[in-house]
Amino acid sequence: MKNNLKVALNINNLSVSEKINKARSFVDALTNNPGIFTNPSPALATVTTAVDDLETAWNDAVDGGKTRKALMHDKEKVMVKLLFDLAHYVEGVANNDETIVHLAGMEIKKTGHISVPDFEVVHAADRGAVRLRVKPATKKTVYRWEFCKDPIGNAPFTVAKTTTQAITNFGDLDEGVKYWFRVVFISDGGESVPYNPISIIVI
């Protein structure tokens, strides 16, 4: 079957420090799932070295001149190229299985025919409740829905519920309070990196 799935890194608009953090999260995700990502290309050690080199150059360029900043951007290009190569490797391993892409901490590239967001949080019909929905995986997957009132302050996320469906309602929330929600995919291959949290003020 033709592999129509395309992986998106979504790093083009990130700052250098954010790209560094994102790159480390990709390496961690693949490292934590060795049974699926058996022979990453490029090697994760190579990617890690490039990340470390960029971080060193970034720190040196904070108070540096044009030469140090130019070196930093050179290191950035090297790391980004490796990340796109890694994304191509994940595409091949996934072979149209979106769950595997999520296990790599990466996302699916949106195409013109997709109208439903990958992950969304909206108000439910009942007061103090929200509806959570994520684009379903292609294989048997469990969805762990998590919430938090203040992730910016490093408050821990709490498990709201675990379901076998990619849509669920969650209630008994405090009205007028902003909550943050995220979802984790769980399959035989392990757990995905959580989706980026989405906030909503409960009514």
N, C-alpha and C positions, 0 to 999 in steps of 0.2 A: 504493500500500500504506500502511496506517495506521502511523504512527510510534509504536510501543509502547515504545521505548527511553527511559528517563529517566536524566538525568545527576545524579550525586551529588557535591557538593563536600566533604562531610564536614568542615566547619569549625566547626560549632556548639560543640563542646567544646574548641576550641583556645584558647590564650591569645592576647592581642592581638598579641604579637610573632610567634607561630606563624601567625596569620592573615595578617600582613603578608608573611611569607616565602612562604606558600602562594599568596597573590595574585600575588606577583612571578613565581612559577613558572608560573602560568597564563598571564600576559602573555608570558613568555619562550617558552612552548610554542607559543602561537598566532603569535608573531612569527617563530618558526623554521619555520613551515609556511605561508607566504603563499599557496602554490598551492592550499591547501585552504580556509584561512580568509581569503577574499579581502576581505571587508568586515565585520569584526567590529562587533557592536552590543551594547553601547556601544563606542565607539572605544577602542582600547588606550591612546591618549594620555590619554583621560578617566579610565580605570581607574588608570593610573599616577599621575596627579595626585592621585586620591583616596587611593591607597596612601601617597604621599609626605606628604600632609596628615595622615593618621592616624599615620604614623611620627613626624612632628614633634610632634603632640599627645601621643603616647605618651611621648616623651622628656621633654616639658615636665611631664607628670603624675607622673613618677617621684617627685619630691620636692614635688609641688604639693598644693594643697588641693582641696576639693570642686569648685570652679569649673573648675579645669583638668581634673579627672577627668571631669566632666560633658561638657566640650568634647570630650575624647578619645572618650567613648562616642557622642557625636553623629557624630563623624567615622567611627567604626567602623560605625555604622548605614548611613552613606552608602556606604562601601566595600563592605559586605556586600551591600547592595541591587544595586550594580553587578555584583558577582560572580554573583549569581543570575540577573541579566539576561544576563550573558555565558554562563552555563550553558545558558540557554534558547536562545540563539543557536547554541551547539554542538550541542544536540539537533536543531535544524532542519537544520544542515549534515550531521550524521551520518546522518540518515534511516535509523535502525536499524543502522548500521554501527558496531560497538563499537570497531573499530580507530581510527576517527576520534576517538572520545571519548578514547581513551588517548593519541592524538597531542596532544590538548589538555591533557594532564596531569590529566585528570579521571577519575572512576570511574563505574561503572554502578550505579544505585540498585537495591538488592536487593529482590526481590519475594517473596511467600510461597512460590512454587513452586520457587524456586532453593535447592537443598540443598548443592550443591558450592561451596566457597569460591572466590572469584575467583583466588586464588593460594595454594598450600599447599606446604609442605615436610615430608616424613615420612621415617622410616627405611625403607630398602630391605631386601630379604631378605639381601643380602650384608653382611658386616661392613665398616665403613668406607665405607658408601655411603648415599646418600639418593635419594629420588624427588621430583622437582619437577613440579608440575602447575599449569597456569593455564587459566582458562576460555578456550577457543579463540575466535579472531576469526572474523568472518563471511566475510571474504574471504581471498585468498591472502596469508599472512603468514609471516615468518620470526621465530623466537623466539631471542633471544640470552640465554643463561643466564649469570649472573655470580655470583661468590662472593668473600668476604673474611673474614678472621679477626677484624678489629677496626675496623669502620667508625666507632666512636665516637672512635677515635684518628686518624681521617682517613686510615687506610690505604686504598690504592686498591683498587677492585674489579677482579678478574681475570676474563676471559672463560673460562668452563668449556667451553662448546660452543655451537654454533648449530644449530638443528634446524628442520624444517618441521612438526614435530608439537608439540602443546601439552603433551606429557608426556615426561619423559626421566629416566634414572637417571644419577647421577654418583658415581663411586667413587674409590678410592685416597686417601681422606681420613684424617687423623690421628684415631684413636679417643680419646674423652674430651675433645676440643677443641670449643669452640663456634664454629660457622661461621655467617655471614650470607649469605643468597641473595636475589637479585632477578632480574627478567626484564624485557627490553626488547622491544617489538613493533617489527618492521621491515617496512614495506610500500612500495609504489611512492610513497606520499605522504611517506615519511620515517620517522624514528624516534620512538617514543613516549618520554615521560618514564618512567624506571624505576619499577616497582612499589616500594612501600615494602618495605625488606628484612625478611625473616623469619629468625630465628635458630633453630638447633637444635644440640644437643650430639651429636656423632657417636658411635655405638656400634659 
